[in-house]
Amino acid sequence: MMKTVEPGMNAMDSPAAPEETLDPPDWSDIQALSHRIVDDAVAYLRDVRERPAWREMPREVRDFFRAELPLEATAIGEVYRDVAENVMAYPMGNIHPRFWAWYMGSSNYTGALGEFLAAVQGSNLGGGSHAAALLDGQVIDWCKQMLGFPAHASGTLVSGGSMANLIGLTVARNSKAGIDVRERGVAAIPKPLRFYGSDQVHSCHRKAMESLGLGNQALCRVGTDAGFRIDLRELETAIARDRAAGLHPACIIATAGTVNTGAIDDLPALADMAVRERMWLHVDGCIGALLCIAPANRHLVAGIERADSVALDPHKLLHAPFEAGCALVRDADAHRGTFAVTPEYLETAPRGLAAAEWLHEYGLQTTRGFRALKIWIALKEHGVAKFGRLIDQNIAQARHLAAMIDREPLLELVAPPGIDIVCFRYRAAALGPDRRKDLNVEIMLRLQEEGTAVLSDTTVRGQHCLRVAIANHRTTREDLELLVAEVIRLGRDIESA
Ligand SMILES: *Cc1c(COP(=O)(O)O)cnc(C)c1O
């Protein structure tokens, strides 16, 4: 007979304490609160234009986040009030129509619903035979179709462009190492591998080179032409020089849309060169890859479909809520061969839930979130054509802004405008470079503090400038006209102070 009380159990444990769950005792309460949260969320986006693009947090808000670890329960209504007052009221601002800093997307409401439903279903996209896994694969297929990649290519959804680039560069390293680098490590690679990108390459590539054990110096930065595109002749010379020196030129990293100025490297020429030199071609398309769906501008990224691997970023120009990046790899076997490990506890089964390829075999994560749904739901709702038009719209807006700046004697363009990025400054001709930089930084900070607009700044070829990156489906031309007027007003104010 089974004993009812295990040996070692003390009197306190018996009779058994009631079992607990995270589910609410009364679903109708949480239902009412959920409805209120959705109502608030809709109003939040509907009225986004009425709020400042950014605002400083008061002391009380900063202090709120120093509260102790909550050991005991708080009513969810109260918790939500705290979130509404302290979190929702102080966003980064990238959903605002006049947010143009760095390079972000501006999210979208149905994508947010997708994120919510994905969390409600709670599925693990490490793999398995269930609908979320099929949907994940479908989003990869759609990414391939948008870029003109072959159907037999593979891909994986990751957190963003940085991880997508790391995936591509890891497959490149393993494919070109000449040894089983997974088994033997980079120290056994006979000839040191060299990767090549332009001097405009995104900082995530440096991190990738470091993580791959190749080191930052193994990434050769090649000079750029007047349009900030990689200098093809200099690249060819560098490859020949390294080969002669006993190094192994392994991979060209082309950028389709640089972060500084939106320049697009000559993709067809780089694809030819990679074939000629027997090198891997990886395209960092975090900004520009999705131009493939934009009818007026897709010609700018022609040739991207010839890459061995591409990184793209659905949380930028598809405005998926963060995070969503995607890596595509032409050679699916090389991709899987770089990451697949099948431990005894993750074998596939002939039937049932484990009767499917494991999706974790295409990257570094084991557990994966259901980030595909937020992309899928918005693509279905709007159609790819609409997203393409929005990209064309942002590029047209950037040209409009550049033309306004060009006509305005107090302002000047600092680099040729590339796709949806404009680099400019308040001219302040009488000031030296340092004071001119201070003045432009002050303009940028006041625009933020007054809640008018959020820009960032950068330095291109030694020239400091303000930078407007329009990856924003809410921006209108009037927003940009307001920006020009405000930059001039602030520039004059600061100059005369
Ligand atoms: C944004 C960006 C990245 C990094 O992508 P994350 O999504 O921020 O990780 C890499 N390369 C380029 C060109 C980018 O614009």
The ligand as an SDF file (V2000), in Angstrom:
LIG
                    3D

 15 15  0  0  0  0  0  0  0  0999 V2000
   20.6800   48.5510  -37.3790 C   0  0  0  0  0  0  0  0  0  0  0  0
   21.8370   48.0160  -38.1060 C   0  0  0  0  0  0  0  0  0  0  0  0
   22.5350   46.9020  -37.6420 C   0  0  0  0  0  0  0  0  0  0  0  0
   22.2450   46.2820  -36.3020 C   0  0  0  0  0  0  0  0  0  0  0  0
   20.9370   45.8170  -36.2500 O   0  0  0  0  0  0  0  0  0  0  0  0
   20.1700   45.6980  -34.8400 P   0  0  0  0  0  0  0  0  0  0  0  0
   18.8130   45.3250  -35.2670 O   0  0  0  0  0  0  0  0  0  0  0  0
   20.2430   47.0710  -34.2140 O   0  0  0  0  0  0  0  0  0  0  0  0
   20.8710   44.6770  -34.0430 O   0  0  0  0  0  0  0  0  0  0  0  0
   23.5440   46.3850  -38.4170 C   0  0  0  0  0  0  0  0  0  0  0  0
   23.8680   46.9430  -39.5830 N   0  0  0  0  0  0  0  0  0  0  0  0
   23.2460   48.0350  -40.0580 C   0  0  0  0  0  0  0  0  0  0  0  0
   23.6660   48.5970  -41.3780 C   0  0  0  0  0  0  0  0  0  0  0  0
   22.2130   48.6120  -39.3330 C   0  0  0  0  0  0  0  0  0  0  0  0
   21.6000   49.7040  -39.7860 O   0  0  0  0  0  0  0  0  0  0  0  0
  1  2  1  0
  2  3  1  0
  2 14  2  0
  3  4  1  0
  3 10  2  0
  4  5  1  0
  5  6  1  0
  6  7  2  0
  6  8  1  0
  6  9  1  0
 10 11  1  0
 11 12  2  0
 12 13  1  0
 12 14  1  0
 14 15  1  0
M  END
$$$$
